[in-house]
Amino acid sequence: MLRRNQVNYGSFSIQSLLGSLRSIAALVTLLAVGVYGAVHFDGVNPPAIADEIIKNSELLHLLGRGGRDVLIVFAAIFNFSTLRFLIPPLIVIVFVFIAGAFYLMDVYKLEHFRDALNYILASMFAYGYPSLEIDEGIKQVNAKEVNLIERVGGPGFVHVEPGNAAMFRDLRHFTAEQSNTTYFLSPFETVAQTITLDDQQIIKDDIPAMTRDGIKVLVQGINIRYRIKTREREGIPIRRSINEPYPVDNTAMQRMAANTSVTAKGPESWDVTISRIVVGAITDFVSAHTIDALTTPNCDPANPRLELRNELMYRSIKRALDTNGAELIMVGAGHLHIVDERVDTERANAWAVPWMGESRASRELAKAKQEAYQTLGRAEAHAETVLSMMDALRDVSFTATTPLDVRRLLLMRTGQLLESYLPPADGKDQPDDAGQEG
């Protein structure tokens, strides 16, 4: 099935021409073997047969020499001897095709003989090319059917839907990067990588990590938005527009396909690679800082989330993502959940120590000021009492004839004044440190 925007049309034309030539060559070789056997072993004489046919038909005399040549060819092919000698080479050809189909079934783990035979017919005679559709960034393969392009490779057609891109390769190198087109796969050419050009999103939760001071935490709510790297013009990324909705950097697609990680389970998908890079950078950032620096920063970094964002968007991770052909649009680091609840209790107690010390110092300072003001007030009252007594007694001359009541009154006031300087007997004005500490 062809489309108007098909690319690699030259390869399709060449393969179609070669398939037609192979078909003609196989047919001519087969007929040549049959005619040779009929002529040399059974003694069939095609010219004599043609002359006999012309002799018995008045209409064939009008064909002339050209008609006689055509009759000779027909006489050489369509006779019992020729058909008899066609059977052995035909059996050999069928056997070769069957052996090739079984070989493909063994090499590519094909379950059905029909699929292997269809691939041989498409490769040899350009007949019944398989096709593969790429949409939503993946190969659209029916689980109940075998797609020969997905299992074996070209020749065949790959329909890359709008908003998708595909990378193709042969045995040794990458051959093309295409989007929104129909691409003809040449023989031995396969689909190396597929991707959707829309923005991608990954959400990760409960990622274990450990801070620099040895506290186990879970990073929750990691939100990653990324896409394939945008093509640049004069060092500035091209903005998406109606005329160019997906300005993809083809070299980014090559890096994405070339730097695919391979694990014990097989090649790692692109989204898993991006997730591993970003999550690894977040856990490395957590392990490089203490829990207080991350949750209650009062020193450098003053804003750990901003520092983490700068690390993810503009520093070393940017180079790692560029190596895999991706660029970050946005990343949210979520929040930290401390695994051991006792850590929160101990941190609360540790945070309370300076606050309690400041509170106690404030109380003691207030009490000291209160006592100082009380002492100052009593001193001023005493001074006023003494001054009033001095004023009252200034004109009194104490003699033996001074009334006894006046002397008693003076002694009593003096005793009260001296008694006020003594500490209280009940100790109410003393600081109750034990009670406050309790």
C-alpha atoms as one frame of an Amber mdcrd trajectory, in Angstrom:
protein
   0.000   0.000   0.000   1.504   3.308  -1.099   0.896   6.848   0.097   1.397
  10.171  -1.589   4.137  11.179   0.823   6.060   7.942   0.517   9.827   8.256
   0.885  12.591   5.895  -0.238  10.640   5.404  -3.453  13.831   4.688  -5.380
  14.549   1.613  -3.278  10.955   0.456  -3.750  11.280   0.786  -7.533  14.584
  -1.065  -7.599  13.265  -3.906  -5.435  10.112  -4.188  -7.537  12.186  -4.308
 -10.731  14.543  -6.902  -9.281  11.586  -8.986  -8.135  10.103  -8.905 -11.620
  13.453  -9.840 -13.170  13.851 -12.734 -10.724  10.370 -13.986 -11.606  11.105
 -13.809 -15.322  14.518 -15.425 -14.887  13.048 -18.286 -12.847  10.304 -18.905
 -15.408  12.696 -18.740 -18.382  15.184 -21.068 -16.680  12.437 -23.539 -15.840
  11.089 -23.554 -19.410  14.596 -23.801 -20.873  15.285 -26.933 -18.854  11.993
 -28.478 -19.990  12.527 -27.648 -23.667  16.141 -28.858 -23.576  15.086 -32.185
 -22.123  12.252 -32.620 -24.621  14.475 -31.827 -27.625  17.626 -33.720 -26.649
  16.173 -36.699 -24.821  12.734 -37.287 -26.342  13.605 -36.030 -29.826  10.859
 -33.426 -29.976  11.200 -31.223 -33.094   9.326 -27.934 -32.488   9.861 -26.574
 -36.082   8.426 -29.766 -37.572   5.447 -29.587 -35.261   4.876 -25.924 -36.223
   5.102 -26.757 -39.951   2.617 -29.584 -39.509   0.161 -27.277 -37.769   0.504
 -24.626 -40.491   0.054 -27.250 -43.207  -3.233 -28.418 -41.740  -4.629 -24.884
 -41.285  -5.194 -22.489 -44.172  -5.652 -19.534 -41.776  -2.199 -19.948 -40.253
  -0.600 -19.491 -43.699  -1.470 -15.806 -43.410   0.709 -15.330 -40.314   3.928
 -15.562 -42.263   7.331 -16.250 -40.785   6.634 -14.379 -37.522   3.604 -16.546
 -36.880   5.709 -19.659 -37.557   8.258 -18.553 -34.911   5.488 -18.105 -32.366
   4.142 -21.546 -33.185   7.612 -23.022 -32.758   7.827 -21.552 -29.259   4.375
 -22.841 -28.353   5.208 -26.238 -29.788   8.427 -26.378 -27.760   6.657 -25.513
 -24.504   3.233 -27.062 -24.720   3.911 -30.707 -25.286   3.930 -33.706 -23.024
   7.690 -34.208 -23.082   8.444 -30.602 -22.081   5.917 -30.739 -19.262   7.449
 -34.006 -18.110  10.909 -32.455 -17.907   9.528 -29.406 -16.053   8.553 -31.531
 -13.053  12.112 -32.181 -11.624  13.307 -28.519 -11.614   9.923 -27.434 -10.334
  10.253 -29.883  -7.449  13.768 -28.536  -6.759  12.504 -24.945  -6.673   9.653
 -25.870  -4.344  12.059 -27.800  -2.116  14.426 -24.791  -1.977  11.565 -22.504
  -0.964  10.383 -24.954   1.684  13.907 -25.356   3.066  14.340 -21.579   3.142
  11.023 -21.154   4.956  12.030 -23.680   7.607  15.375 -21.933   7.967  13.618
 -18.614   8.601  11.310 -20.276  11.107  14.329 -21.537  13.028  16.359 -18.329
  12.894  13.578 -15.853  13.691  11.428 -18.158  15.860   8.425 -17.985  13.553
   5.550 -20.203  14.592   3.831 -20.589  11.226   5.248 -21.879   7.942   2.958
 -19.523   6.030   4.631 -16.435   7.509   8.103 -17.620   6.553   6.972 -18.468
   3.015   5.308 -15.065   2.608   8.555 -13.351   3.562  10.504 -15.381   0.983
   8.006 -14.539  -1.757   8.160 -10.833  -0.863  11.955 -10.834  -0.830  12.412
 -12.843  -4.032   9.557 -11.726  -6.270   8.365  -8.408  -4.691   5.015  -9.996
  -4.043   2.831  -9.343  -0.974   5.033  -6.872   0.890   4.230  -6.834   4.644
   3.438  -3.552   6.388   3.798  -2.114   9.894   2.061   0.882  11.467   3.709
   3.095  14.067   1.368   5.106  16.270   1.470   6.424  19.845   5.220   5.938
  19.767   5.092   2.132  19.452   4.729  -0.543  16.801   1.065  -1.415  16.368
   1.323  -5.195  16.295  -1.643  -7.493  16.824  -0.835  -9.962  19.565  -2.615
 -12.752  17.680  -0.709 -12.178  14.426   2.931 -12.198  13.405   4.242  -9.038
  11.779   7.167  -9.925   9.541   8.685  -6.435   9.653   8.663  -6.455  13.434
  10.085  -9.993  13.644  12.415 -10.121  10.621  12.662  -6.726   8.904  12.457
  -5.485   5.323  11.420  -5.474   2.605   8.069  -3.927   3.426   6.233  -0.701
   4.221   6.294   1.196   7.522   3.486   3.715   7.998   4.633   6.386  10.458
   1.531   8.237  11.666   1.528  12.013  12.410   3.111  12.856  15.739   5.415
   9.836  15.579   8.933   9.194  14.384  10.981   6.119  13.580  14.658   5.353
  13.208  15.755   2.722  10.677  18.998   0.805  10.386  20.660  -1.997   8.474
  23.230  -4.440   9.756  25.964  -1.843  10.266  24.609   1.697  10.606  21.532
   3.913  10.798  19.872   4.552   7.483  17.091   7.120   8.010  14.898   9.012
  10.483  11.346   9.621   9.347   8.099  11.059  10.705   4.573  11.381   9.256
   5.319   9.338   6.156   5.325   5.895   4.587   8.804   4.437   4.425   9.850
   1.462   2.312  12.227  -0.854   4.128  14.953  -2.303   1.967  16.102  -5.901
   2.509  17.990  -6.371   5.805  16.702  -3.008   7.031  14.847  -2.904  10.369
  13.085  -0.447  12.665  15.685   0.546  15.243  13.634   2.936  17.398  10.143
   4.379  17.571   8.960   7.395  19.529   6.030   9.734  19.894   6.882  13.394
  19.338   4.367  14.628  21.919   5.476  15.673  25.388   6.025  12.689  27.687
   5.182  12.425  31.390   6.465  10.068  34.077   5.225   9.951  37.682   7.334
   8.101  40.237   6.475   7.543  43.885   8.106   6.123  47.026  11.687   6.238
  45.760  14.026   5.191  48.625  16.976   7.442  49.467  19.257   8.280  52.391
  20.399  11.716  53.523  23.971  12.586  54.356  23.287  12.163  58.090  22.002
   8.601  57.551  18.230   9.143  57.679  16.158   6.943  55.366  13.514   8.826
  53.401  11.051   8.186  50.576  10.854  10.706  47.738   7.177  10.909  46.833
   5.340  12.542  43.939   8.181  12.899  41.391   6.686  14.393  38.218   8.837
  14.398  35.068   7.856  15.983  31.735  10.247  15.617  28.811  10.386  15.237
  25.033  12.829  14.503  22.285  15.338  17.289  21.783  14.152  20.160  19.588
  16.138  21.213  16.541  18.005  24.493  16.947  18.470  27.365  14.544  21.480
  29.616  15.247  21.725  28.128  18.726  18.069  28.833  19.622  15.493  26.002
  19.830  12.819  26.264  17.139   9.357  26.962  18.502   6.544  24.672  17.466
   4.178  26.101  14.880   1.401  25.021  12.541   3.822  24.736   9.644   6.353
  22.798  11.739   4.570  21.187  14.696   7.445  18.849  15.539  10.882  20.390
  14.874  12.785  17.250  15.800  16.561  17.092  15.941  17.489  14.043  13.860
  20.842  13.689  15.612  18.934  13.429  18.894  17.041  10.454  17.473  20.346
   8.864  16.525  21.726   9.385  20.036  18.521   7.979  21.513  18.821   4.814
  19.430  22.600   4.451  19.740  22.759   4.880  23.530  20.029   2.403  24.409
  20.950   0.521  27.570  20.711  -3.254  27.536  19.823  -5.202  30.672  19.404
  -8.892  31.405  15.794  -8.568  30.244  16.726  -6.956  26.943  17.006  -3.382
  25.598  15.803  -0.704  28.009  13.004   1.527  26.766  13.612   5.238  26.342
  11.194   6.320  29.081  12.849   3.936  31.550  16.256   5.424  30.690  15.038
   9.003  31.218  13.318   8.037  34.468  16.477   6.356  35.733  18.625   9.403
  34.954  16.294  11.939  36.603  15.453   9.812  39.649  19.140   9.026  40.107
  19.985  12.744  40.099  17.282  13.425  42.726  18.496  10.653  45.042  22.100
  11.837  44.614  21.019  15.345  45.622  19.264  13.971  48.701  22.293  11.910
  49.730  24.534  14.986  49.462  22.531  17.020  52.045  21.353  16.562  55.602
  17.697  16.197  56.489  17.615  19.658  58.074  19.149  21.255  54.981  16.433
  19.658  52.844  13.385  20.246  55.048  14.220  23.229  57.302  17.032  25.047
  55.528  18.710  27.793  57.548  21.985  27.680  55.638  23.260  26.980  52.119
  21.323  25.925  50.083  18.733  28.358  51.359  16.210  27.001  48.819  16.901
  23.299  48.244  14.073  22.889  45.727  15.422  25.702  43.566  18.905  24.232
  43.844  17.587  20.813  42.812  15.686  22.308  39.875  18.816  24.100  38.657
  20.751  20.850  39.016  18.205  18.924  36.965  17.501  21.525  34.288  20.835
  23.221  33.643  23.769  21.194  34.964  25.195  17.684  34.684  21.864  15.920
  34.169  21.207  18.121  31.135  24.278  16.635  29.490  23.177  13.095  30.406
  19.738  13.675  28.903  21.248  15.263  25.799  23.321  12.105  25.338  20.050
  10.172  25.160  18.387  12.709  22.854  15.968  14.152  25.431  15.298  17.508
  27.049  13.435  18.266  30.262  10.372  20.480  30.163   9.521  20.369  33.850
  10.393  18.284  36.881   8.739  18.256  40.295  10.747  16.646  43.083   7.676
  15.975  45.257   8.297  15.804  48.998  10.345  13.766  51.456   8.729  11.268
  53.779  10.857  10.147  56.725  10.565   6.396  57.139  11.291   6.153  60.906
   8.721   8.149  62.896  11.127   8.425  65.863  13.263  10.754  63.800  10.459
  13.329  63.796  10.163  13.101  67.582  13.896  13.519  68.116  14.035  16.411
  65.658  11.158  18.136  67.471  12.968  17.711  70.786  16.208  18.987  69.293
  14.461  22.008  67.804  12.772  22.695  71.195  16.051  22.926  73.126  17.135
  26.399  71.924  13.563  27.652  72.124  13.252  26.451  75.728  16.603  28.058
  76.600  15.548  31.373  75.087  12.218  31.192  76.896  13.889  30.471  80.247
  16.386  33.271  79.737  13.527  35.660  78.965  11.658  34.606  82.106  14.731
  34.962  84.313  15.479  38.390  82.866  11.916  39.522  83.471  12.015  38.240
  87.070  15.329  39.978  87.703  13.934  43.225  86.399  10.825  42.753  88.551
  12.916  42.227  91.678  15.131  45.175  90.778  12.116  47.414  90.319  10.614
  46.159  93.623  13.880  46.796  95.476  14.154  50.234  93.906  10.562  50.990
  94.906  11.144  49.953  98.519  14.357  51.954  98.651  12.566  55.041  97.395
   9.771  54.488  99.952  12.296  54.111 102.759  14.117  57.194 101.646  10.915
  59.158 101.690  10.134  57.796 105.199  13.569  58.787 106.467  13.278  62.238
 104.911   9.830  62.723 106.438  11.112  61.643 109.869  14.069  63.993 109.547
  11.775  66.818 108.615   9.468  66.005 111.540  12.303  65.800 114.086  14.373
  68.644 112.768  12.885  71.141 115.202  12.547  68.679 118.127  15.233  68.814
 120.778  15.521  65.497 122.611  16.039  65.994 126.327  15.227  64.178 129.437
  11.941  65.917 129.549  10.922  64.615 126.040   7.708  62.665 126.349   8.139
  58.916 126.449   5.587  58.350 123.663   7.575  60.409 121.243  10.707  58.385
 121.907   8.802  55.119 121.557   7.296  56.249 118.304  10.728  57.112 116.951
  12.192  53.753 117.944   9.244  51.888 116.422   9.573  53.685 113.078  13.305
  53.070 113.071  12.767  49.359 113.796  10.235  49.092 110.950  12.691  50.728
 108.598  15.470  48.288 109.521  13.114  45.314 109.371  12.181  46.094 105.743
  15.786  45.412 104.722  15.626  41.838 106.011  14.711  39.016 103.498  11.147
  37.700 103.714  10.716  34.794 106.109   8.298  32.843 103.826  10.663  32.989
 100.802   7.950  33.989  98.311  10.196  36.459  96.576  12.952  33.880  96.068
  13.296  32.280  92.618  11.620  28.894  92.509  14.086  27.221  90.117  13.124
  23.722  91.124   9.471  24.316  90.472  10.158  25.936  87.113  12.523  23.211
  86.095   9.954  20.666  87.099
